[in-house]
């Protein structure tokens, strides 16, 4: 490394995007001795990283994500050691509920498939175990998948912990600094912003819903779609559920925090304006999700919604991310398109990005996430797949 981070705009690595993927990458690169600058158009964690349900979920992942999610969960259980402070992770376990026999059969086939691949972190349980874990739940449950070591965390607290860890290692974070153009000049990357030009040996594209533009600028167009994501939180109620809950036949991510509030998500999508940088809350969709909650917990009928909000996330047609070295330019890595379930993956994604940049390979199986896998499929699909469940 030869860059002097004290010079205007110079560093070993430039990262575009200050969500958890960018912050995790910055932390891992700084731990390996790189000088790092991170450029964030708004403020760190403004969109997908701050507008998710906070689920640390391995359960019911896309099969390509299973190895990464299992590795990431190990990091979550030791995250205080990585970031130097308690990020608020709660190992509550997570249930994927079946409300019909057909849904239960889907879950049974899922667990059998995982077991055949050597994974045992998802366990099929019957209605008696479900009721023991969550006594307040409606009795109309056929069974569930139980992931005992899953859990949740408060997204803003995790973003803040990663940011603090980065800053302690000398990472320079530029908020309110949108990247406009990236270009390879000689042996260096150059990034233009409205206020300043930055340059570095290495470049990381973790720009979320806006990452597709930077991929296009290096001749790697991808069918990335900007979609709004919504969450809502209730007023405080007496404790009634400890695990995180998801449903099989309908969108749901549901948890109760220690202060009594209930956070309701589950890939609740809405219209997004990526130019203005915001999602538009759809009250009708939120009402449908609220009815799902009261179906499962009838005693919550009449509970008040305290707040609802939206951010912008990037969705891929196959609902798994791009985590890939560039195929067209040297010293460039992409990590984006997490399709509403990147929160849990973020600790391992930072490790993978650092490995790709500095070692030229990853110790994790990332072939399914190659950036060029859509070369013959230009059209983006709707983010409605059952795989696109919120974190």
Secondary structure, 3 states (H helix, E strand, C coil): CCCCCCCCCEEEEEEECCCHHHHHHHHHHHHCCCCEEEECCCCCCCCCCCCCCCEECCCCCCHHHHHHHHHHHHHHHCHHHHHCCCCCCECCCEEEEECCHHHHHHHHHHHHHHHHCCCCCCEEEEHHHHHHHCCCCCCCCCEEEEECCCEECCHHHHHHHHHHHHHHCCCEEECCCCEEEEEEECCEEEEEECCCEEEEEEEEECCHHHHHHHHHHCCCCCCCEEEEEEEEEECCCCCCCCCEEEECCCCCEEEECCCCCEEEECCCEECEECCCCEECCCHHHHHHHHHHHHHHCHHHCCCCEEEEEEEEEEECCCCCCEEEECCCCCCEEEEECCCCCCCCCHHHHHHHHHHHHHHCCCCCCCHHHCHHHHCCCCCCCCCCCCCCCCC
